[in-house]
Amino acid sequence: MDKTKTAWTNQRWTMLALVVMIGVNLRPFITAPATLLPSIVEDTGMGYAGISLLTLLPMALMGIGAFVAPAIQAMVGTRQGLLAALALLMAGSLLRFVAFNDATMILTAILCGAGVAFVQAVFPGIIKARFPASVPTVTGLYSAMIMAGGAVGARLMPALANAGYSWRAALAWLAAPVFVALLAASRVLANAKATGPARPMTRLLLLRPRTWALIAAFGLVNSGYSSMVAWLAPYYQAQGWTNSQSSNLVAIMALCQAVSAFGLPFLARGANDRRPWLLFTAAVQIIGFLGLACLPAPCAWLWVALCGVGLGGSFALAMVTALDHLPRPDQAGALAAAMQGGGFLIAALGPYAMALMHGFTGSFATGWVMHAMLVTASALVYFRFDPSRYGEVMEPIEPYRSSPSAAA
């Protein structure tokens, strides 16, 4: 019995290590280019519209992938799908070493985004299946690692550039930690074929108003994240900040996201009602975005930190809230995937909308005001997430139960 308990404990710790290794690789490819923007623009000739595609396309693919991934998961299995997705992410990062024009840079964004899309779609269901009694905590850890990876990508690039690496070589180095995660996943994940949710599941979920409420809130908030990683550094570089100084701001944002993404779900773990915590994340984002727009220089680190706390906490709590709605891991995972699918399609528009506003006004300030308004709209949606009504709003899903997914 003791040996069995020890083996189970070891498996849990090993799986937690994999959560960390995979999570930390899901954002550096997005946050890193912004800190090297002047060099990328000079060498490739990319304009603001083209640069926005480096964030818009991966986010859009994350949205599309969330709907496509369950079918792929059912066909090839979770292990094989994740290994292929990590291989795509690694290939996209390596290809940046030979990105001599804007078309190649955009191709790398597509490859990386496609890989991350599959991982993000299937991982929440894996967490619920492997850690049924610790969903908020492990989801918070996973979300924190995503945000921490963004901080690493933002801060590592100027350091490598200052060490003499070209921007291409610096970006290509991000393939190294992906390779480590790929090796770890090949050893940790069981070689079992996942059946995934039943084919009608996503269609049934999209017939429920609650699914669209989750999508809207997730998408509107995360459009702020996609805009921050795309335009925060250029916003301050236009005000005379150096690459290193502006990358520090991106890193502060991402680090605050990481702390909040783990800390808030941990603090909220004893309460079924996530709404007070979600409203807190909305409040600090609104203050942060308005501060960026109105008083960008005097308290830059404060506004960025507030945005990071709100964005990280809302991401993790949204995932937990989606998983709370349905008891079965396969069904809950399908709902979380649908929320991410529609949400990331909305979020993908954030950087492009800010690029358009910059073209009209010559400044990103109006874009930060726009995001404060979008977060306010999300806060109004949060009021609907009463846990006592989860069974009622999702009840029609029950007759279409699928067989439990072999998550990994």
C-alpha positions as CSV (number, residue, x, y, z in Angstrom):
1,M,0.0,0.0,0.0
2,D,2.8,2.4,0.9
3,K,4.6,1.6,-2.4
4,T,1.4,2.3,-4.3
5,K,0.8,5.6,-2.5
6,T,4.5,6.6,-3.1
7,A,4.2,5.8,-6.8
8,W,1.0,7.8,-7.0
9,T,2.6,10.7,-5.2
10,N,5.6,10.6,-7.6
11,Q,3.3,10.5,-10.6
12,R,1.5,13.6,-9.3
13,W,4.8,15.5,-8.8
14,T,6.1,14.4,-12.2
15,M,2.9,15.6,-13.8
16,L,3.1,18.9,-12.0
17,A,6.7,19.3,-13.3
18,L,5.3,18.8,-16.8
19,V,2.6,21.4,-16.2
20,V,5.4,23.9,-15.4
21,M,7.6,22.9,-18.3
22,I,4.8,23.1,-20.9
23,G,3.1,26.2,-19.4
24,V,6.3,28.3,-19.4
25,N,6.7,27.8,-23.2
26,L,3.3,29.0,-24.3
27,R,3.9,32.8,-24.4
28,P,7.6,33.7,-25.0
29,F,7.2,33.5,-28.8
30,I,4.5,36.3,-28.5
31,T,6.2,38.6,-25.9
32,A,9.7,38.3,-27.2
33,P,9.5,40.1,-30.6
34,A,8.0,43.3,-29.1
35,T,11.1,44.0,-27.1
36,L,13.3,43.8,-30.3
37,L,10.9,45.7,-32.5
38,P,13.2,48.4,-33.9
39,S,15.7,45.8,-35.1
40,I,12.9,43.6,-36.6
41,V,11.3,46.6,-38.4
42,E,14.7,47.8,-39.8
43,D,15.6,44.4,-41.1
44,T,12.3,43.2,-42.4
45,G,10.5,46.4,-43.3
46,M,7.4,45.4,-41.3
47,G,4.9,48.1,-40.6
48,Y,2.4,48.4,-37.6
49,A,-0.2,46.3,-39.4
50,G,2.3,43.5,-40.1
51,I,3.7,43.6,-36.6
52,S,0.2,43.3,-35.2
53,L,-0.1,40.0,-37.1
54,L,2.6,38.5,-35.0
55,T,0.1,38.6,-32.1
56,L,-3.2,38.6,-34.0
57,L,-2.5,35.3,-36.0
58,P,-1.4,33.2,-33.0
59,M,-4.3,34.4,-31.0
60,A,-6.7,33.6,-33.8
61,L,-5.2,30.2,-34.2
62,M,-5.6,29.6,-30.5
63,G,-9.3,30.4,-31.0
64,I,-9.7,28.1,-34.0
65,G,-7.6,25.4,-32.5
66,A,-9.8,25.2,-29.4
67,F,-12.6,24.0,-31.6
68,V,-10.5,21.7,-33.8
69,A,-8.3,20.2,-31.1
70,P,-10.9,17.9,-29.5
71,A,-11.4,16.1,-32.9
72,I,-7.6,15.8,-33.4
73,Q,-7.2,14.6,-29.8
74,A,-9.8,11.9,-30.5
75,M,-8.1,10.8,-33.7
76,V,-4.4,10.7,-32.6
77,G,-4.5,10.7,-28.8
78,T,-3.4,13.2,-26.2
79,R,0.2,12.2,-26.1
80,Q,0.8,12.1,-29.8
81,G,-1.1,15.4,-30.3
82,L,0.8,17.2,-27.6
83,L,4.2,16.0,-28.9
84,A,3.3,17.1,-32.4
85,A,2.1,20.5,-31.0
86,L,5.3,21.1,-29.1
87,A,7.3,20.1,-32.2
88,L,5.4,22.8,-34.2
89,L,6.2,25.3,-31.5
90,M,9.9,24.4,-31.6
91,A,10.0,24.5,-35.4
92,G,8.4,27.9,-35.5
93,S,11.0,29.3,-33.0
94,L,13.9,27.8,-34.8
95,L,12.7,29.1,-38.2
96,R,13.1,32.7,-36.8
97,F,16.8,32.2,-37.2
98,V,16.4,32.6,-40.9
99,A,13.5,35.1,-40.9
100,F,14.9,37.6,-43.4
101,N,11.5,39.1,-44.4
102,D,8.1,39.8,-43.0
103,A,6.5,36.7,-44.7
104,T,8.9,34.4,-42.9
105,M,8.2,36.1,-39.6
106,I,4.5,35.7,-40.1
107,L,5.0,32.0,-41.0
108,T,6.8,31.5,-37.7
109,A,3.9,33.1,-35.8
110,I,1.5,30.7,-37.5
111,L,3.6,27.6,-36.7
112,C,4.0,28.6,-33.1
113,G,0.4,29.6,-32.7
114,A,-0.9,26.3,-34.2
115,G,1.2,24.4,-31.7
116,V,0.2,26.4,-28.7
117,A,-3.5,26.2,-29.8
118,F,-3.6,22.4,-29.4
119,V,-1.8,22.5,-26.0
120,Q,-4.1,25.1,-24.6
121,A,-7.2,23.4,-25.8
122,V,-6.5,20.0,-24.2
123,F,-4.6,20.9,-21.0
124,P,-7.4,22.2,-18.8
125,G,-9.2,18.8,-19.3
126,I,-6.0,17.0,-18.4
127,I,-5.6,19.0,-15.2
128,K,-9.2,18.3,-14.2
129,A,-8.7,14.6,-14.9
130,R,-5.3,14.3,-13.1
131,F,-6.0,16.6,-10.2
132,P,-9.8,16.5,-9.5
133,A,-9.4,17.7,-5.9
134,S,-7.0,20.5,-6.7
135,V,-8.3,22.1,-9.9
136,P,-8.1,25.7,-8.8
137,T,-4.5,25.4,-7.5
138,V,-3.1,23.4,-10.4
139,T,-5.0,25.6,-12.9
140,G,-3.5,28.6,-11.1
141,L,0.0,27.0,-11.4
142,Y,-0.5,26.3,-15.1
143,S,-1.7,29.9,-15.7
144,A,1.1,31.3,-13.7
145,M,3.7,29.4,-15.7
146,I,2.2,30.7,-18.9
147,M,2.5,34.3,-17.6
148,A,6.0,33.7,-16.2
149,G,7.1,32.4,-19.6
150,G,5.9,35.7,-21.1
151,A,8.2,37.5,-18.6
152,V,11.1,35.3,-19.5
153,G,10.7,35.9,-23.2
154,A,10.4,39.7,-22.7
155,R,13.4,40.0,-20.5
156,L,15.7,37.4,-22.1
157,M,15.7,39.1,-25.6
158,P,17.5,42.3,-24.6
159,A,20.0,40.3,-22.6
160,L,20.8,38.1,-25.5
161,A,21.0,41.2,-27.9
162,N,23.3,42.9,-25.5
163,A,25.5,39.8,-25.4
164,G,26.0,40.1,-29.2
165,Y,23.3,37.8,-30.6
166,S,21.3,39.0,-33.5
167,W,17.5,39.4,-33.0
168,R,17.0,36.3,-35.1
169,A,19.4,34.2,-33.0
170,A,17.9,35.5,-29.8
171,L,14.4,34.5,-30.9
172,A,15.6,31.1,-32.1
173,W,17.0,30.3,-28.7
174,L,13.4,30.0,-27.4
175,A,13.3,26.6,-29.1
176,A,15.7,25.2,-26.5
177,P,13.2,25.1,-23.5
178,V,10.5,23.8,-25.9
179,F,12.8,20.9,-26.7
180,V,13.2,20.1,-23.0
181,A,9.4,20.1,-22.6
182,L,9.0,17.9,-25.6
183,L,11.4,15.3,-24.2
184,A,9.7,15.4,-20.8
185,A,6.2,15.0,-22.3
186,S,7.4,12.0,-24.3
187,R,8.4,10.3,-21.1
188,V,5.7,11.5,-18.7
189,L,2.4,11.2,-20.7
190,A,1.0,7.7,-21.0
191,N,0.7,6.4,-24.5
192,A,-3.1,6.1,-24.4
193,K,-5.5,7.2,-27.1
194,A,-7.9,9.9,-25.8
195,T,-11.5,9.6,-27.0
196,G,-12.2,13.2,-26.1
197,P,-15.8,14.5,-25.7
198,A,-18.6,13.3,-27.9
199,R,-18.7,15.0,-31.3
200,P,-22.0,16.9,-30.5
201,M,-20.6,18.3,-27.2
202,T,-19.2,21.5,-28.6
203,R,-22.3,22.2,-30.7
204,L,-24.5,21.6,-27.6
205,L,-22.3,23.9,-25.5
206,L,-22.6,26.7,-28.1
207,L,-26.4,26.5,-27.9
208,R,-26.1,27.5,-24.2
209,P,-26.1,31.3,-23.4
210,R,-23.7,30.6,-20.6
211,T,-21.1,29.4,-23.0
212,W,-21.3,32.7,-24.9
213,A,-21.1,34.7,-21.7
214,L,-17.9,32.9,-20.8
215,I,-16.5,33.4,-24.3
216,A,-17.4,37.2,-24.2
217,A,-15.8,37.8,-20.8
218,F,-12.7,35.8,-21.6
219,G,-12.2,37.4,-25.0
220,L,-12.7,41.0,-24.0
221,V,-10.3,40.7,-21.1
222,N,-7.6,38.8,-23.1
223,S,-7.8,41.3,-25.9
224,G,-6.1,43.6,-23.4
225,Y,-3.4,41.0,-22.9
226,S,-2.7,40.6,-26.6
227,S,-2.5,44.4,-27.0
228,M,-0.2,44.8,-24.0
229,V,2.3,42.2,-25.4
230,A,2.1,43.8,-28.9
231,W,2.2,47.5,-28.1
232,L,3.3,48.2,-24.5
233,A,7.0,48.3,-25.4
234,P,6.5,50.4,-28.6
235,Y,4.3,52.7,-26.6
236,Y,7.1,53.6,-24.3
237,Q,9.8,53.4,-26.9
238,A,7.9,56.2,-28.7
239,Q,8.3,58.2,-25.5
240,G,12.0,57.8,-25.5
241,W,12.5,54.6,-23.5
242,T,15.2,52.2,-24.5
243,N,14.6,48.6,-25.6
244,S,15.9,47.4,-22.2
245,Q,13.7,49.8,-20.2
246,S,10.5,49.0,-22.2
247,S,11.2,45.2,-22.0
248,N,11.5,45.6,-18.2
249,L,7.9,46.9,-18.2
250,V,6.7,43.9,-20.2
251,A,8.5,41.6,-17.8
252,I,6.9,43.4,-14.8
253,M,3.5,42.9,-16.4
254,A,4.2,39.2,-17.0
255,L,5.6,38.6,-13.5
256,C,2.6,40.3,-11.9
257,Q,0.4,38.1,-14.1
258,A,2.2,35.0,-12.9
259,V,1.9,35.8,-9.2
260,S,-1.8,36.7,-9.7
261,A,-2.6,33.7,-11.8
262,F,-1.4,31.4,-9.1
263,G,-2.3,33.5,-6.0
264,L,-5.9,34.5,-6.7
265,P,-7.2,30.9,-7.6
266,F,-5.3,29.7,-4.5
267,L,-7.0,32.3,-2.3
268,A,-10.3,31.6,-3.9
269,R,-10.0,27.8,-3.6
270,G,-12.3,27.6,-0.5
271,A,-15.2,29.5,-2.1
272,N,-17.5,28.2,-4.8
273,D,-18.4,31.8,-5.9
274,R,-15.5,33.2,-8.0
275,R,-17.3,36.5,-8.7
276,P,-15.8,38.7,-6.0
277,W,-12.3,37.8,-7.2
278,L,-13.2,38.2,-10.9
279,L,-14.6,41.7,-10.1
280,F,-11.4,42.5,-8.3
281,T,-9.3,41.6,-11.4
282,A,-11.6,43.8,-13.5
283,A,-11.2,46.8,-11.1
284,V,-7.4,46.8,-11.1
285,Q,-7.3,46.4,-14.9
286,I,-9.5,49.4,-15.4
287,I,-7.3,51.5,-13.1
288,G,-4.2,50.3,-14.9
289,F,-5.4,50.9,-18.4
290,L,-6.6,54.4,-17.6
291,G,-3.3,55.1,-15.9
292,L,-1.4,54.1,-19.1
293,A,-3.6,56.4,-21.1
294,C,-3.6,59.5,-18.9
295,L,-0.4,59.4,-16.8
296,P,1.9,57.0,-18.7
297,A,5.3,58.3,-17.5
298,P,5.2,59.1,-13.8
299,C,3.9,55.7,-12.6
300,A,4.5,53.4,-15.5
301,W,5.5,50.4,-13.4
302,L,2.4,50.8,-11.2
303,W,0.0,50.9,-14.2
304,V,1.7,47.9,-15.8
305,A,1.7,46.0,-12.5
306,L,-2.0,46.6,-12.0
307,C,-2.8,45.5,-15.5
308,G,-0.7,42.4,-15.0
309,V,-2.4,41.5,-11.7
310,G,-5.8,41.8,-13.3
311,L,-5.0,40.0,-16.5
312,G,-3.3,37.1,-14.9
313,G,-5.9,36.6,-12.2
314,S,-8.8,36.9,-14.6
315,F,-7.2,34.3,-17.0
316,A,-6.8,31.7,-14.3
317,L,-10.1,32.4,-12.6
318,A,-11.9,32.2,-15.9
319,M,-10.4,28.8,-16.5
320,V,-11.4,27.6,-13.1
321,T,-14.9,29.1,-13.5
322,A,-15.4,27.3,-16.8
323,L,-14.2,24.0,-15.3
324,D,-16.6,24.5,-12.3
325,H,-19.7,24.5,-14.5
326,L,-19.6,20.8,-15.4
327,P,-18.5,17.9,-13.1
328,R,-17.0,15.5,-15.7
329,P,-13.5,16.2,-16.9
330,D,-14.3,15.6,-20.6
331,Q,-17.4,17.9,-20.5
332,A,-15.6,20.6,-18.4
333,G,-12.6,20.4,-20.7
334,A,-14.9,20.9,-23.7
335,L,-16.4,24.0,-22.1
336,A,-13.0,25.5,-21.3
337,A,-11.9,24.8,-24.8
338,A,-15.0,26.5,-26.3
339,M,-14.5,29.5,-24.0
340,Q,-10.9,29.7,-25.2
341,G,-11.8,29.2,-28.8
342,G,-14.3,32.0,-29.1
343,G,-12.4,34.1,-26.6
344,F,-9.1,34.0,-28.4
345,L,-10.8,34.9,-31.7
346,I,-12.0,38.1,-29.9
347,A,-8.7,38.7,-28.2
348,A,-6.9,38.5,-31.5
349,L,-8.6,41.7,-32.7
350,G,-7.1,43.8,-29.8
351,P,-3.7,44.5,-31.4
352,Y,-5.2,45.2,-34.8
353,A,-7.8,47.6,-33.3
354,M,-5.0,49.5,-31.5
355,A,-2.9,49.7,-34.6
356,L,-5.9,51.2,-36.4
357,M,-6.4,53.7,-33.6
358,H,-2.7,54.6,-33.7
359,G,-3.1,55.3,-37.4
360,F,-6.0,57.7,-36.7
361,T,-4.7,59.4,-33.6
362,G,-0.9,58.9,-33.7
363,S,-1.0,57.5,-30.2
364,F,-1.8,54.3,-28.4
365,A,-3.5,56.1,-25.5
366,T,-7.0,55.8,-27.0
367,G,-6.4,52.1,-27.3
368,W,-5.8,51.8,-23.5
369,V,-9.1,53.7,-22.9
370,M,-10.8,51.2,-25.2
371,H,-9.5,48.3,-23.1
372,A,-10.7,49.9,-19.9
373,M,-14.2,50.0,-21.4
374,L,-14.0,46.4,-22.6
375,V,-13.0,45.2,-19.1
376,T,-16.0,47.2,-17.7
377,A,-18.2,45.2,-20.0
378,S,-16.6,42.0,-18.9
379,A,-17.3,42.9,-15.2
380,L,-21.0,43.2,-16.0
381,V,-20.9,39.7,-17.5
382,Y,-19.2,38.3,-14.3
383,F,-22.3,39.1,-12.3
384,R,-24.1,36.2,-14.1
385,F,-21.7,33.5,-12.9
386,D,-23.7,32.4,-9.9
387,P,-22.5,28.9,-8.9
388,S,-25.9,27.9,-7.5
389,R,-27.2,28.0,-11.0
390,Y,-24.5,26.1,-12.8
391,G,-26.5,22.9,-12.9
392,E,-29.5,24.7,-14.2
393,V,-27.8,26.6,-17.0
394,M,-25.8,23.5,-18.2
395,E,-28.4,20.8,-17.4
396,P,-29.3,20.0,-21.0
397,I,-25.8,18.8,-21.6
398,E,-26.2,15.8,-19.3
399,P,-28.3,13.5,-21.6
400,Y,-25.4,13.6,-24.1
401,R,-22.8,12.2,-21.8
402,S,-19.7,10.9,-23.5
403,S,-17.4,8.2,-22.3
404,P,-14.7,9.5,-20.0
405,S,-11.7,10.8,-21.8
406,A,-8.4,9.1,-21.3
407,A,-6.8,12.5,-20.7
408,A,-3.3,11.3,-21.1
